[in-house]
């Protein structure tokens, strides 16, 4: 799902989540490529032998973030996606 840049700039919230993506080790390169195609997704760590990928996803909208996590689950070769961290940054509260 694509995010509208105006929605991101006008939103008072920003969500960040950390995921562990367990996948078939033979498909890890294709899984990495598919994950990086998801808007605001980064991959800071990979264990190719074990088929584990640490991914960070961000969004201004928790529904978009959930859709992006669901997209990760549907990538060919993914076995399971585990949410290990979530933080919500509320800009208005910080600016008051």
VEXRO-82510 format. One record per residue: residue number from 1; residue in three letters; chain; y, x, z of N, C-alpha, C in turn. Coordinates in steps of 0.1 Angstrom, whole numbers, plus 5000, padded with zeros to 4 digits. Each point is the difference from the previous one (the first is absolute). Example, Ala and Ser with C-alpha at 12.3 -4.5 7.8 and 13.67 -1.06 7.14 Angstrom:
BEGIN
+-----+--------+--------+------+------+------+------+------+------+------+------+------+
| num | residu | chaine |  npy |  npx |  npz | capy | capx | capz |  cpy |  cpx |  cpz |
+-----+--------+--------+------+------+------+------+------+------+------+------+------+
|   1 |    ALA |      A | 4943 | 5132 | 5078 | 5012 | 4991 | 5000 | 5012 | 5009 | 5000 |
|   2 |    SER |      A | 5011 | 4996 | 4993 | 5011 | 5009 | 5000 | 5011 | 4992 | 5008 |
+-----+--------+--------+------+------+------+------+------+------+------+------+------+
This chain:
BEGIN
+-----+--------+--------+------+------+------+------+------+------+------+------+------+
| num | residu | chaine |  npy |  npx |  npz | capy | capx | capz |  cpy |  cpx |  cpz |
+-----+--------+--------+------+------+------+------+------+------+------+------+------+
|   1 |    UNK |      A | 4988 | 5009 | 5000 | 5012 | 4991 | 5000 | 5012 | 5009 | 5000 |
|   2 |    UNK |      A | 5010 | 4997 | 4991 | 5012 | 5008 | 4999 | 5010 | 4995 | 5010 |
|   3 |    UNK |      A | 5007 | 5009 | 5006 | 5011 | 4996 | 5009 | 5013 | 5000 | 4993 |
|   4 |    UNK |      A | 5008 | 4990 | 5003 | 5014 | 5000 | 4995 | 5009 | 5009 | 5008 |
|   5 |    UNK |      A | 5007 | 5009 | 4993 | 5008 | 5010 | 5007 | 5011 | 4993 | 5008 |
|   6 |    UNK |      A | 5005 | 4989 | 4995 | 5011 | 4993 | 5008 | 4994 | 4994 | 5012 |
|   7 |    UNK |      A | 4988 | 4994 | 5000 | 4993 | 4995 | 5012 | 4998 | 5011 | 5010 |
|   8 |    UNK |      A | 4997 | 5012 | 4996 | 4997 | 5011 | 5009 | 5013 | 5004 | 5007 |
|   9 |    UNK |      A | 5011 | 5001 | 4992 | 5013 | 5004 | 5006 | 5006 | 4990 | 5009 |
|  10 |    UNK |      A | 4997 | 4987 | 4998 | 5006 | 4989 | 5008 | 4991 | 4997 | 5012 |
|  11 |    UNK |      A | 4988 | 5005 | 5000 | 4991 | 4996 | 5011 | 5003 | 5008 | 5013 |
|  12 |    UNK |      A | 5000 | 4993 | 5011 | 5002 | 5007 | 5013 | 4988 | 5007 | 5005 |
|  13 |    UNK |      A | 4988 | 4998 | 4994 | 4988 | 5006 | 5005 | 4994 | 5010 | 4990 |
|  14 |    UNK |      A | 4993 | 5010 | 5006 | 4992 | 5009 | 4992 | 4987 | 5002 | 5007 |
|  15 |    UNK |      A | 4989 | 4999 | 4993 | 4986 | 5001 | 5006 | 4994 | 5012 | 4994 |
|  16 |    UNK |      A | 4993 | 5008 | 5009 | 4992 | 5011 | 4996 | 4986 | 4999 | 5006 |
|  17 |    UNK |      A | 4990 | 5002 | 4992 | 4987 | 5000 | 5006 | 4991 | 5012 | 4995 |
|  18 |    UNK |      A | 4992 | 5004 | 5008 | 4990 | 5011 | 4997 | 4986 | 4994 | 4998 |
|  19 |    UNK |      A | 4994 | 5004 | 4990 | 4986 | 4995 | 4996 | 4991 | 5012 | 4999 |
|  20 |    UNK |      A | 4987 | 4997 | 5003 | 4989 | 5009 | 4996 | 4992 | 4992 | 4990 |
|  21 |    UNK |      A | 4999 | 5006 | 4988 | 4993 | 4994 | 4989 | 4987 | 5007 | 4998 |
|  22 |    UNK |      A | 4989 | 4994 | 5003 | 4986 | 5006 | 4998 | 4996 | 4996 | 4986 |
|  23 |    UNK |      A | 4996 | 5009 | 4992 | 4995 | 4997 | 4987 | 4988 | 5009 | 4996 |
|  24 |    UNK |      A | 4994 | 4996 | 4988 | 4990 | 5007 | 4995 | 5005 | 5014 | 4996 |
|  25 |    UNK |      A | 4995 | 5011 | 5005 | 5005 | 5013 | 4997 | 5001 | 5003 | 4985 |
|  26 |    UNK |      A | 4990 | 4995 | 4992 | 5001 | 5002 | 4986 | 5012 | 4994 | 4993 |
|  27 |    UNK |      A | 5005 | 4990 | 5006 | 5012 | 4992 | 4994 | 5013 | 5003 | 5007 |
|  28 |    UNK |      A | 5000 | 5011 | 5008 | 5012 | 5002 | 5008 | 5013 | 5003 | 4992 |
|  29 |    UNK |      A | 4998 | 5007 | 4988 | 5012 | 5003 | 4992 | 5006 | 4987 | 4994 |
|  30 |    UNK |      A | 4991 | 4991 | 4995 | 5005 | 4987 | 4995 | 5006 | 4992 | 5011 |
|  31 |    UNK |      A | 4994 | 5000 | 5012 | 5006 | 4992 | 5011 | 5014 | 5006 | 5003 |
|  32 |    UNK |      A | 5001 | 5013 | 5001 | 5013 | 5006 | 5003 | 5011 | 4996 | 4990 |
|  33 |    UNK |      A | 4996 | 5000 | 4987 | 5009 | 4996 | 4989 | 5004 | 4986 | 5002 |
|  34 |    UNK |      A | 4991 | 4991 | 5003 | 5003 | 4986 | 5001 | 5008 | 4997 | 5012 |
|  35 |    UNK |      A | 4998 | 5007 | 5011 | 5008 | 4998 | 5012 | 5014 | 5005 | 4998 |
|  36 |    UNK |      A | 5002 | 5011 | 4993 | 5014 | 5005 | 4997 | 5007 | 4991 | 4990 |
|  37 |    UNK |      A | 4993 | 4991 | 4993 | 5007 | 4991 | 4991 | 5005 | 4988 | 5008 |
|  38 |    UNK |      A | 4997 | 4998 | 5012 | 5005 | 4989 | 5009 | 5014 | 5005 | 5005 |
|  39 |    UNK |      A | 5010 | 4991 | 4998 | 5013 | 5003 | 5004 | 5001 | 5005 | 5014 |
|  40 |    UNK |      A | 5008 | 5011 | 5003 | 5003 | 5005 | 5013 | 4987 | 5004 | 5007 |
|  41 |    UNK |      A | 4991 | 5006 | 4993 | 4987 | 5006 | 5006 | 5000 | 5015 | 4998 |
|  42 |    UNK |      A | 4996 | 5007 | 5011 | 4999 | 5014 | 5000 | 4986 | 5004 | 5005 |
|  43 |    UNK |      A | 4995 | 5011 | 4997 | 4988 | 5005 | 5005 | 5002 | 5014 | 5006 |
|  44 |    UNK |      A | 5001 | 5001 | 5013 | 5003 | 5012 | 5007 | 4987 | 5009 | 5002 |
|  45 |    UNK |      A | 4988 | 4994 | 5000 | 4988 | 5007 | 5003 | 4988 | 4994 | 4993 |
|  46 |    UNK |      A | 4991 | 5009 | 4996 | 4987 | 4996 | 4993 | 4989 | 5009 | 5005 |
|  47 |    UNK |      A | 4988 | 4994 | 5002 | 4988 | 5007 | 5003 | 4990 | 4996 | 4988 |
|  48 |    UNK |      A | 5000 | 5008 | 4990 | 4992 | 4996 | 4988 | 4985 | 5000 | 5003 |
|  49 |    UNK |      A | 4995 | 5008 | 5008 | 4986 | 5000 | 5003 | 4996 | 4988 | 5007 |
|  50 |    UNK |      A | 5008 | 4995 | 5009 | 4997 | 4988 | 5008 | 5004 | 4987 | 4993 |
|  51 |    UNK |      A | 5009 | 5001 | 4990 | 5005 | 4989 | 4993 | 5010 | 4992 | 5008 |
|  52 |    UNK |      A | 5008 | 5007 | 5008 | 5010 | 4994 | 5008 | 5014 | 5004 | 4995 |
|  53 |    UNK |      A | 5009 | 4990 | 5000 | 5014 | 5002 | 4996 | 5009 | 4994 | 5011 |
|  54 |    UNK |      A | 5010 | 5008 | 5004 | 5010 | 4995 | 5009 | 5012 | 4995 | 4991 |
|  55 |    UNK |      A | 5003 | 4987 | 5001 | 5011 | 4995 | 4991 | 5011 | 4994 | 5009 |
|  56 |    UNK |      A | 5012 | 5001 | 4996 | 5012 | 4994 | 5007 | 5006 | 4991 | 4990 |
|  57 |    UNK |      A | 5002 | 4987 | 5005 | 5006 | 4990 | 4991 | 5013 | 4995 | 5008 |
|  58 |    UNK |      A | 5010 | 4997 | 4992 | 5013 | 4995 | 5006 | 5005 | 4988 | 4992 |
|  59 |    UNK |      A | 5007 | 4992 | 5007 | 5006 | 4988 | 4993 | 5011 | 4994 | 5009 |
|  60 |    UNK |      A | 5009 | 4993 | 4994 | 5010 | 4992 | 5008 | 4994 | 4987 | 5004 |
|  61 |    UNK |      A | 4989 | 4996 | 4995 | 4994 | 4987 | 5002 | 4985 | 5001 | 5004 |
|  62 |    UNK |      A | 4997 | 4995 | 5011 | 4986 | 5001 | 5005 | 4990 | 4993 | 4991 |
|  63 |    UNK |      A | 5004 | 4990 | 4993 | 4991 | 4993 | 4990 | 4997 | 5009 | 4988 |
|  64 |    UNK |      A | 5010 | 5007 | 4995 | 4998 | 5009 | 4990 | 4990 | 5011 | 5004 |
|  65 |    UNK |      A | 5003 | 5005 | 5012 | 4991 | 5011 | 5006 | 4986 | 4995 | 5001 |
|  66 |    UNK |      A | 4998 | 4988 | 5005 | 4986 | 4994 | 5000 | 4994 | 4999 | 4986 |
|  67 |    UNK |      A | 5008 | 4996 | 4991 | 4995 | 4999 | 4986 | 4996 | 5014 | 4995 |
|  68 |    UNK |      A | 5008 | 5010 | 5003 | 4997 | 5013 | 4995 | 4987 | 5005 | 5007 |
|  69 |    UNK |      A | 4998 | 4997 | 5013 | 4988 | 5004 | 5007 | 4988 | 4993 | 4993 |
|  70 |    UNK |      A | 5001 | 4988 | 4997 | 4990 | 4992 | 4993 | 4997 | 5006 | 4987 |
|  71 |    UNK |      A | 5010 | 5005 | 4993 | 4998 | 5006 | 4987 | 4992 | 5013 | 5001 |
|  72 |    UNK |      A | 5002 | 5007 | 5011 | 4993 | 5013 | 5003 | 4985 | 4996 | 5002 |
|  73 |    UNK |      A | 4997 | 4990 | 5007 | 4987 | 4996 | 5003 | 4992 | 4996 | 4987 |
|  74 |    UNK |      A | 5007 | 4996 | 4990 | 4994 | 4995 | 4987 | 4999 | 5011 | 4990 |
|  75 |    UNK |      A | 5003 | 5013 | 5003 | 4999 | 5011 | 4991 | 4985 | 5003 | 4999 |
|  76 |    UNK |      A | 4996 | 5002 | 4988 | 4986 | 5004 | 4997 | 4996 | 5013 | 5007 |
|  77 |    UNK |      A | 4990 | 5000 | 5008 | 4996 | 5012 | 5008 | 5004 | 5000 | 5014 |
|  78 |    UNK |      A | 5009 | 4991 | 5004 | 5004 | 4999 | 5014 | 4990 | 4992 | 5008 |
|  79 |    UNK |      A | 4996 | 5005 | 5011 | 4990 | 4994 | 5009 | 5007 | 4992 | 5011 |
|  80 |    UNK |      A | 5010 | 5006 | 5006 | 5007 | 4993 | 5011 | 5014 | 5006 | 5001 |
|  81 |    UNK |      A | 5010 | 4991 | 5004 | 5013 | 5005 | 5003 | 5003 | 4996 | 5014 |
|  82 |    UNK |      A | 5003 | 5010 | 5009 | 5002 | 4998 | 5014 | 5015 | 5003 | 5003 |
|  83 |    UNK |      A | 5007 | 4990 | 5006 | 5013 | 5001 | 5005 | 5000 | 5008 | 5013 |
|  84 |    UNK |      A | 5006 | 5011 | 5001 | 5000 | 5008 | 5012 | 5014 | 5001 | 5007 |
|  85 |    UNK |      A | 5010 | 4996 | 4992 | 5014 | 5001 | 5006 | 5009 | 4991 | 4993 |
|  86 |    UNK |      A | 5009 | 4993 | 5007 | 5010 | 4992 | 4994 | 5013 | 5001 | 5009 |
|  87 |    UNK |      A | 5011 | 5001 | 4993 | 5013 | 5000 | 5007 | 5010 | 4992 | 4992 |
|  88 |    UNK |      A | 5008 | 4992 | 5007 | 5010 | 4992 | 4994 | 5014 | 5006 | 5005 |
|  89 |    UNK |      A | 5008 | 5004 | 4991 | 5014 | 5004 | 5003 | 5009 | 4989 | 4997 |
|  90 |    UNK |      A | 5007 | 4996 | 5010 | 5010 | 4989 | 4998 | 5014 | 5006 | 5000 |
|  91 |    UNK |      A | 5006 | 5000 | 4988 | 5013 | 5007 | 4998 | 5011 | 4994 | 5008 |
|  92 |    UNK |      A | 5001 | 4987 | 5001 | 5011 | 4993 | 5007 | 5000 | 5003 | 5014 |
|  93 |    UNK |      A | 4989 | 5001 | 5007 | 4999 | 5004 | 5014 | 5005 | 5014 | 5002 |
|  94 |    UNK |      A | 4997 | 5009 | 4991 | 5004 | 5014 | 5001 | 5015 | 5001 | 4998 |
|  95 |    UNK |      A | 5006 | 4992 | 4992 | 5014 | 5001 | 4997 | 5009 | 4993 | 5010 |
|  96 |    UNK |      A | 4995 | 4992 | 5009 | 5008 | 4993 | 5010 | 5004 | 5009 | 5012 |
+-----+--------+--------+------+------+------+------+------+------+------+------+------+
